[in-house]
Amino acid sequence: GCDTTVNASIGNFSSIWETTAEELITVYPNPTSGEVVLNWTGTIVEACEVYNAYGALVNRKSIESGQNSDRLDWSELPSGMYFIRIIAGQDAITRKVSLSR
């Protein structure tokens, strides 16, 4: 018999997680007129942060363990472009959402 050993490297694991998270997390509607809905499966979301177009943090919300969806009320925010940073453990993904009234 002949034994063969193969060593392989998977590369950057976080980019693999982000690709998976993109498929697991939905954010809608986009554009929105005031409320944003987050849904996720197969991952544990701990928090979400909302940043305005200038990069300033305008809201941070902790997510209770066991949840698989949440709603963000943007009724007090001015129209514009916002970025939602969804945090799951050591990883995070960012989604861009437009708010127009």
N, C-alpha and C positions, 0 to 999 in steps of 0.2 A: 504494500500500500504506500501511498504517497500522501503526506500531510502538507497542507497549505495554510499559511496564516496570512490573513488580510487585515491590515490596520486601516481604518477609515476615520476621517474627521467630519463631523457634521457642520462645523462652522459656527456662526453666530446663532446661538439658541434663541435669543430674544427676538430675532427677526422671524424665526419660525413661529414663535408664540404670537407675534403681531399679525402675521398672516392668518393664523387660526382665529385670533380675536376679532379680526375684521369680519369674519364669517359668523362669529358667535354673538356679536353685539350689534343691535340695530338702533338707530336714532332717527326719529321722525316726529312731526312732518318737517320737511326742509325744502323751502323756507317755512318759517313758523310765524304766527301772529301773536304768540304769547306763551304757549305751553309746548314743552318738548317732552317726548316720551322716550325712555331708554328701556330696551328689553335685552336680556342676555340668557344664554344657556351654556352649560358645560364649563363655566368659570365662576369664580367668586369675586364679585365686584365689592370693593371696600368703601370707595368714595368717588365722587366726581367733582371736578373743579371747572369753573367757567371763567374764561379770560376774554377780555374785549380785544378789539383789533390792535390795540397798543400794547398788548401783553400784560395788562393789569388784571390781577385776580379780582373778580367781581362777586363770586359766590363759591362756597365750598360746602358740600353736603356729604355726611357720612351715610353709608348704606347699611341697614341692619342685616346681620347674617341670615341667610335663608331666603332672602328676596331674590326675585329674578326679573323685576322691573321697577321702575320709579318714574316719577313725573317731576319736571322742573318748571316752576312758575316764573316766567320772564315778564310778567305784566308791568313790573316797575322799571325794567331796563329800556333804554332808548333804542330805536331802530339801528341796525348795523350788523356787522359780521362778528360772530363769537366763536370761540373754540372751547369744546368740551373735552377735558382730559379725564378719561375713565381709568381708575386705578384698581388693579387687581394684584395684590402682593407686591413683588418687586417690579412688576411690569405695568405699563400704561400705554393706552392708545389715545389719539386725539382725533376728534371729528369737528369739522367746520360746519356751522349752522348760521343761516341768515335770518335775522329778525326784521320783519317789515310789517308796519301797521297800515 
